[in-house]
Amino acid sequence: MVALHAKLPPTPRLLPPAPPSHATPTTAASAAANARIAELPDVVLDCKRLDALMKSGRLADALDLFDRMPRKNVVAWTSAISGCTRNGRPEDAAAMFAGMLESGVTPNDFACNAALAACAAAGALGLGEQVHSLAVRAGFAGDAWIGTCLIELYARCGSLRAAEEVFRRMESPDVVGYTSLVSALCRDGEFAQAVEVLCQMMRQGLQPNEHTVTSILAACPRVLGEQIHGYMVKAIGLQSVYASSALMDLYSRNGDSDMANLVFQKLDSKNVVSWCSMMQLCVRDGRLEDALRVFSEMISEGVEPNEFAFSIALGACGSVDLGRQIHCSAIKQNLMIDVRVSNALLSMYGRSGLAEELGAVFDKIDSPDLVSWTAAISANFQNGFAEKAVALLSKMHSQGFKPNDYAFSSGLSSCADLALLDQGRQFHCLALKLGCDSKICTGNALINMYSKCGQIGSARLAFDVMNLRDVTSWNSLIHGFAQHGDANMTVEAFNEMCSSGCKPDDSTFLGVLVGCNHAGLVKEGETFFRLMIDRYCIMPTPSHYACMIDMLGRNGRFDEALGMIEKMPFEPDALIWKTLLASCKLHGNLDMGKLAADKLMELSERDSASYVLMSNIYAMHGEWQDAGKVRQRMDEVGVKKEAGESWIEVKNEVHAFVARDTSHPDSASIYQMLVELVDVMQDTDLDVHMQVL
């Protein structure tokens, strides 16, 4: 926080006292006055240039000009302070106000207004209170605009009572003062009090303006909103873009999209703000095609879309071709320099699975923000590029950004998919340092990561330290225990979940069924399957049926498994028949295996697993000719068994390989080491059946 240590004069004056009319200045005084007069045009010109640069967003050029100004008056300081706030650097603006005082320049009411606006934007309550004291000493406290700025400061810093006290001390608050208090009360949830202030304002003979109405509409229920709608028609009209947008939002959030559209259509002059408002309402209601139609109509009406319009359109875009067209339009209008448009493009290409295009967009962003990094990390993880997601999260932190809950979630989930335990632990430490480890998204990802990396104890610990848990938290823990074959802990976690008041879903029961299946608890599995349907009214999915069929098949109960398939409320898919076929291979059931294989071939002729399983069943029964026919048919169809891929992490680098792989640059030494290990095992009289190729 910046503190005001500059010494103020006892009685601040904005202008020096005028000399008496009969006084005759001395020659030296006259020369000094002439010098000041000669200097004045340069100061005025510099102040105009400074203000123009600030308003055009050229902050660096403006600050450079400000630093080079030989003389800085209160106007120059005020322009610099308000310009920094306007360009997103309120902390610098607050520090600049303190610098003005230290330089000996006495602030006027405009400078105090600019300082209070900076403090409000930066949330600097302590500094704002000091500026308030300074304004009181300088005699500005009764100024209506100063009072309005103070209300905004205290309201935005969470001191609503102080804002009300400032309002009560105002001699004659105007519409702006009333509107500021109404807005502050609405933002703080004090809606009844906001309405009372609005009524008081009208009793004073002050008519609400569009900003007053907008503040009330943003928080009021529909009944009052309709009354305000009527007032707008009678008093201020419906041509205010901001008030009409708030009215559209009122009807939209109450489920009346037709009325919202009618308000929009009644606007005589629609600017880009009103078009964007209509697009956002369509997106919020889930009407993505309507949002894109509004975007197209806006362009047809000759309204040039801005960065917000492009961002909304890209967010609603579900077609890659249309998304690319919007991308091209954004390039033509030179809007790619806006990070919001780039972020929307990242999300669009991520949803479409186009990782290459996503990477190209990300690489061209000059200054990616937190949203950019998070979108890129999440998109790479969701599209199967886990290594890239991990690398991006590491790079993000190395460049000084603090990852948020969503970035950690995607990074840790990527570590889980790659079994990168050491890297996951490093991310865990970083999340712990930043206070994200106990948040829901990060906590759930930690449970999943430790479970998949074989550290079920650490997964349970990550679960226990979470402040809040949702159904995904419990499901992650239950699936973790199930994957480790601990049926008792799986069931215990399920009982804890129900006792906590969290209602299990279909994923919860799938985890419990998997746990029972791994432990061979068929009776318990059947009980949970019935419980899911009878008590929780959850319709089993193909995954639930596949788990039950696998459970029955592994237990040799093939007739019951086939009966369950026949009674399913939907046609069995490839997963169902493949599960049954695997059980047939386990027990050598040739007849049932033939049935399952035939059904599987009908559904998926190019599934290599079905051919291999059936060939193995024939081989178990010594029917080598039939096994050969299966292999021959596999060759005729052109199906090849995909090689299983493994990977290992060495010094934070992941090395992937398959059987007989010689692509690694050190493959010769790797295979030599393997030969040596085999020799050592043979020397210790171990039964080794291995062929090194």
SVG drawing of the C-alpha trace seen along z (x, -y; Angstrom):
<svg xmlns="http://www.w3.org/2000/svg" viewBox="-46 -52 72 132">
<polyline fill="none" stroke="black" stroke-width="0.4" points="0.0,0.0 1.2,-3.5 1.2,-5.9 0.8,-9.7 3.8,-11.2 4.0,-14.5 3.6,-17.6 0.5,-19.7 0.2,-23.4 -2.0,-24.3 -4.6,-26.0 -4.4,-24.5 -5.1,-27.1 -5.7,-26.3 -4.4,-29.6 -1.9,-32.2 -3.6,-35.4 -3.9,-38.1 -1.8,-41.2 -3.6,-44.4 -4.7,-46.5 -2.6,-49.5 0.6,-47.5 3.4,-48.0 5.6,-44.9 9.3,-45.3 11.5,-44.6 12.6,-41.2 9.0,-40.2 7.9,-41.4 10.5,-39.3 9.5,-36.2 5.9,-36.7 6.8,-37.1 8.8,-33.9 5.9,-32.0 3.6,-33.4 6.1,-32.3 6.2,-28.8 2.5,-28.3 1.7,-27.4 4.3,-24.6 2.7,-23.2 -0.8,-23.3 0.4,-21.7 2.2,-18.9 -0.9,-18.3 -3.1,-18.0 -0.6,-15.5 -0.4,-13.6 -4.2,-13.3 -4.6,-12.3 -1.9,-9.5 -3.6,-8.2 -7.1,-8.1 -5.7,-6.3 -4.2,-3.6 -0.5,-4.5 0.4,-4.3 4.2,-3.8 4.4,-6.8 2.3,-8.9 4.5,-8.1 7.6,-8.8 6.2,-12.2 5.3,-12.8 8.8,-12.0 10.3,-14.4 8.0,-17.3 10.2,-20.1 7.3,-21.4 4.4,-19.4 1.4,-21.2 -1.7,-19.8 -3.4,-19.2 -0.4,-17.1 -0.4,-15.0 -4.2,-14.5 -4.0,-13.4 -1.3,-10.9 -3.1,-9.5 -6.5,-9.1 -4.7,-7.7 -3.0,-5.0 -6.3,-4.0 -8.0,-4.0 -5.3,-1.8 -5.5,0.9 -2.7,-0.2 -4.5,-1.8 -1.7,-0.8 0.7,-3.0 -1.9,-5.8 -2.1,-5.7 1.6,-5.8 1.7,-8.7 -0.7,-10.7 1.7,-10.3 4.5,-11.4 2.6,-14.6 2.2,-15.5 5.9,-14.9 6.8,-17.2 5.0,-20.0 2.1,-20.3 -1.2,-21.0 -4.1,-18.7 -7.3,-20.2 -10.7,-18.5 -10.1,-16.9 -6.8,-15.4 -8.6,-14.0 -11.3,-12.5 -8.7,-10.8 -6.9,-9.5 -10.1,-8.2 -10.9,-6.4 -7.5,-4.8 -7.9,-3.6 -11.3,-2.2 -10.0,-0.3 -7.0,1.0 -9.0,1.9 -6.6,-0.4 -8.9,-1.3 -6.2,-2.6 -4.8,-5.0 -8.4,-6.0 -9.1,-7.0 -6.0,-9.2 -7.2,-10.9 -10.5,-11.4 -8.8,-13.1 -6.9,-15.3 -10.1,-16.3 -11.7,-17.3 -8.7,-19.5 -8.7,-21.0 -12.4,-21.9 -13.6,-19.5 -15.7,-17.2 -18.9,-19.0 -18.3,-18.6 -20.9,-16.3 -18.5,-14.6 -16.0,-14.0 -18.8,-12.5 -19.7,-10.2 -16.1,-9.0 -16.0,-8.3 -19.2,-6.3 -17.7,-4.2 -14.4,-3.8 -15.9,-2.5 -18.5,-0.3 -15.8,1.4 -13.6,1.9 -16.3,3.6 -17.1,0.7 -20.8,0.2 -21.6,-1.5 -18.9,-4.1 -20.3,-4.7 -23.7,-5.3 -22.2,-7.7 -20.5,-9.7 -23.9,-9.9 -25.7,-11.1 -23.1,-13.9 -23.6,-15.2 -25.4,-18.5 -27.5,-18.0 -26.7,-14.8 -27.5,-14.8 -28.6,-12.0 -25.1,-10.7 -24.6,-10.5 -27.9,-8.7 -27.1,-6.3 -23.7,-5.5 -25.3,-4.5 -28.1,-2.5 -25.4,-0.7 -23.3,0.1 -26.3,1.4 -27.3,3.6 -23.8,5.0 -23.7,5.8 -27.1,7.6 -28.9,4.9 -31.7,4.7 -34.5,3.6 -32.4,0.8 -31.5,-0.2 -35.2,-0.4 -35.7,-2.6 -32.9,-5.0 -34.4,-5.1 -37.8,-6.1 -36.1,-8.7 -34.4,-10.1 -37.7,-10.4 -39.3,-12.1 -36.6,-14.7 -37.8,-15.5 -34.8,-13.8 -35.6,-11.6 -33.5,-8.3 -31.3,-8.2 -30.3,-5.3 -27.5,-4.3 -29.8,-4.3 -32.4,-2.1 -29.7,0.2 -28.4,0.8 -31.9,1.7 -32.7,3.9 -29.6,5.9 -30.8,7.1 -34.6,6.8 -37.3,9.5 -39.5,9.6 -42.5,7.9 -40.6,4.8 -38.6,5.0 -41.9,4.8 -42.9,1.7 -39.5,0.1 -40.1,1.1 -43.3,-0.9 -41.5,-3.9 -38.9,-3.8 -41.5,-3.9 -43.2,-6.9 -40.2,-8.9 -36.9,-8.1 -37.8,-6.0 -36.3,-2.7 -33.5,-4.1 -30.8,-3.9 -28.5,-1.0 -27.4,-0.3 -30.9,-0.4 -32.4,1.7 -29.6,4.2 -30.4,4.5 -34.0,4.9 -33.2,7.6 -31.1,9.4 -34.0,9.2 -36.4,11.0 -33.8,13.5 -32.9,14.6 -36.6,15.0 -37.0,17.4 -38.8,14.9 -36.5,14.8 -39.4,13.5 -39.8,10.4 -36.0,9.8 -36.0,10.1 -38.9,7.6 -37.0,5.0 -34.1,5.5 -36.2,5.1 -37.8,1.9 -34.4,0.2 -34.3,-2.3 -30.5,-2.6 -28.6,0.6 -24.9,0.2 -22.4,2.9 -23.1,2.9 -26.7,3.8 -25.9,6.5 -23.3,8.0 -25.9,8.0 -28.3,10.0 -25.6,12.4 -24.6,13.0 -28.3,13.6 -28.6,16.3 -25.4,18.0 -26.5,17.9 -29.8,19.6 -28.0,22.3 -29.2,21.0 -25.8,21.0 -27.2,21.0 -29.3,17.9 -26.2,16.1 -24.4,16.7 -27.5,15.6 -27.5,12.3 -23.8,11.9 -24.5,12.4 -27.4,9.9 -25.2,7.3 -22.7,7.5 -25.6,7.3 -26.9,4.2 -23.5,2.5 -22.4,2.6 -18.7,3.4 -18.1,6.1 -15.6,5.3 -13.4,7.7 -16.3,8.6 -18.6,9.5 -15.9,11.8 -15.2,13.4 -18.9,14.2 -19.3,15.5 -16.2,17.8 -17.5,19.0 -20.8,20.0 -19.2,21.5 -19.5,25.3 -18.4,25.6 -14.7,25.6 -15.3,24.1 -17.4,21.2 -14.8,20.7 -12.1,20.4 -14.1,17.8 -14.6,15.7 -10.8,16.1 -10.1,14.7 -12.5,11.8 -10.8,11.0 -7.4,10.9 -8.8,8.6 -10.1,6.2 -6.7,6.3 -8.4,7.6 -6.0,10.5 -3.9,8.1 -6.7,8.3 -6.0,11.2 -9.7,11.8 -10.2,12.7 -7.1,15.0 -8.4,16.7 -11.7,17.3 -9.9,18.8 -7.9,21.1 -11.1,22.4 -12.8,22.8 -9.9,24.8 -9.6,26.8 -13.2,27.8 -12.7,28.8 -9.7,31.0 -7.4,28.9 -4.3,28.9 -2.0,27.7 -4.1,24.6 -4.4,24.0 -0.7,24.0 -0.2,21.6 -2.7,19.1 -1.0,19.4 2.5,18.9 1.3,15.6 0.0,14.0 2.5,11.4 1.5,11.3 -0.6,14.3 -2.5,13.9 -3.7,16.4 -6.7,17.3 -4.5,17.9 -2.2,20.3 -5.1,22.1 -7.0,22.5 -3.9,23.9 -3.1,26.4 -6.7,27.6 -7.2,28.0 -4.0,30.0 -5.0,32.3 -8.5,32.8 -7.2,33.7 -4.8,36.3 -1.6,34.2 -0.7,34.8 3.1,34.2 2.4,30.8 0.0,29.9 2.6,30.7 5.3,28.7 3.0,25.7 2.2,25.7 5.9,25.8 6.6,23.0 3.7,20.9 5.1,21.0 8.7,20.3 7.4,17.1 6.0,15.8 2.4,16.7 0.6,18.3 -1.5,21.3 -5.1,21.3 -7.3,24.3 -8.1,25.2 -4.6,25.1 -3.5,27.4 -6.4,29.7 -5.4,30.2 -1.7,30.5 -2.1,33.0 -4.6,35.1 -2.0,35.1 0.6,36.4 -2.0,39.1 -2.4,40.2 1.4,40.4 2.1,41.9 4.5,39.0 4.6,39.3 7.6,37.1 6.3,34.3 2.9,34.6 4.5,34.2 6.2,31.1 2.9,29.6 1.4,30.7 4.1,28.7 3.5,25.7 -0.3,26.0 0.3,26.3 2.5,23.1 -0.2,21.2 -3.0,22.5 -4.8,24.4 -4.3,27.9 -7.5,27.9 -9.7,26.5 -12.1,28.9 -10.7,29.1 -7.0,29.4 -7.9,31.8 -9.9,34.1 -7.0,34.1 -4.5,34.9 -6.7,37.9 -6.8,39.2 -3.1,38.6 -1.9,40.4 -4.4,43.2 -3.2,43.9 0.4,43.7 -0.1,46.4 0.0,44.1 -3.5,44.7 -2.4,43.5 -1.4,40.2 -4.7,40.1 -6.6,40.5 -4.5,37.8 -5.2,35.4 -8.9,36.2 -8.9,35.6 -7.3,32.1 -9.9,30.8 -12.2,28.1 -15.1,28.9 -15.8,32.1 -18.2,32.7 -19.4,36.0 -16.3,36.1 -14.1,36.0 -15.8,39.1 -15.9,40.8 -12.2,40.2 -11.4,41.8 -13.8,44.7 -12.4,45.4 -8.9,45.2 -9.6,47.9 -11.4,50.0 -8.4,49.8 -6.2,51.1 -8.5,54.0 -9.4,52.9 -13.1,53.8 -13.4,53.2 -12.1,49.6 -14.2,49.0 -17.4,50.0 -16.3,48.1 -15.7,44.9 -19.2,45.4 -20.8,45.6 -18.9,42.5 -20.1,40.6 -23.8,41.5 -23.4,40.6 -22.0,37.2 -25.2,36.3 -23.6,36.5 -25.8,38.4 -24.0,41.0 -24.3,41.0 -23.8,43.5 -20.0,43.1 -20.0,43.8 -21.8,47.1 -19.5,48.0 -16.5,47.6 -18.1,49.8 -19.0,52.5 -15.4,52.4 -14.1,52.9 -16.4,55.8 -15.4,57.3 -11.7,57.1 -12.3,58.9 -14.6,61.5 -17.5,60.3 -20.3,61.2 -23.1,61.3 -22.1,57.8 -21.9,56.6 -25.4,57.8 -26.7,56.0 -25.2,52.7 -26.5,53.1 -30.1,53.5 -29.5,50.7 -28.5,48.3 -31.8,49.0 -34.3,49.4 -33.2,46.8 -31.4,44.2 -33.4,44.6 -30.2,44.6 -30.5,46.4 -27.5,48.6 -25.2,47.6 -23.4,50.1 -20.4,49.7 -22.4,50.9 -23.7,53.9 -20.3,54.7 -18.9,54.7 -21.7,57.1 -21.3,59.4 -17.5,59.5 -18.2,60.3 -20.6,63.1 -18.4,64.4 -15.2,64.5 -17.3,66.6 -18.2,69.0 -21.9,68.0 -22.3,67.7 -26.0,68.4 -26.8,65.6 -24.4,63.2 -26.1,64.0 -29.5,63.6 -28.5,60.1 -27.4,59.2 -30.8,60.3 -32.7,58.2 -30.7,55.0 -33.0,52.0 -30.7,51.3 -28.8,53.2 -25.5,54.6 -22.5,52.8 -19.0,54.0 -17.8,53.5 -20.5,56.0 -19.5,58.8 -15.8,58.1 -16.2,58.5 -18.1,61.8 -15.5,63.0 -12.7,62.3 -14.4,64.3 -14.9,67.2 -11.1,67.1 -10.5,67.2 -12.6,70.3 -12.0,71.8 -15.7,71.7 -15.6,72.3 -19.3,72.3 -20.1,69.1 -16.9,67.6 -18.0,68.3 -21.4,66.6 -19.7,63.5 -17.1,63.4 -19.7,63.5 -21.7,60.7 -18.5,58.7 -17.5,59.2 -20.9,57.8 -20.5,54.7 -16.8,54.1 -15.0,56.1 -11.7,54.3 -11.4,54.8 -8.1,56.7 -8.8,57.8 -11.8,60.0 -9.6,61.8 -6.8,62.4 -9.2,63.6 -11.0,66.0 -7.8,67.4 -6.5,68.0 -9.7,69.9 -9.3,72.2 -5.7,72.7 -6.6,73.7 -8.8,76.4 -6.1,77.6 -8.1,76.5 -5.1,75.1 -6.7,75.0 -9.6,72.8 -7.1,70.6 -5.2,70.2 -8.4,69.3 -9.0,66.5 -5.5,65.2 -5.9,65.5 -9.2,63.6 -7.5,61.0 -4.9,60.6 -7.5,60.5 -9.4,57.7 -6.2,55.8 -6.4,55.7 -3.2,55.5 -2.8,55.8 -1.6,52.5 1.5,52.9 1.2,52.0 3.2,48.9 5.1,48.3 7.0,45.3 9.5,44.4 10.5,41.0 14.2,40.3 15.3,36.9 11.9,35.3 12.0,36.6 9.4,39.2 10.7,42.1 8.0,44.1 8.7,47.5 7.0,50.7 8.1,54.3 11.2,54.7 11.6,50.9 15.0,49.7 14.0,46.1 15.8,44.8 19.2,43.4 20.7,45.5 18.8,48.6 22.0,50.7 23.1,50.0 19.6,50.5 19.4,54.0 22.9,54.8 21.8,54.0 18.8,56.2 21.0,59.1 23.2,58.6 20.1,58.5 18.9,61.8 22.3,63.3 22.3,62.2 18.8,63.7 19.9,67.0 22.9,67.1 20.7,66.9 18.8,70.0 15.6,68.0 13.2,69.6 13.6,67.2 11.6,67.6 12.6,64.6 13.8,64.0 15.7,60.9 15.3,59.6"/>
</svg>
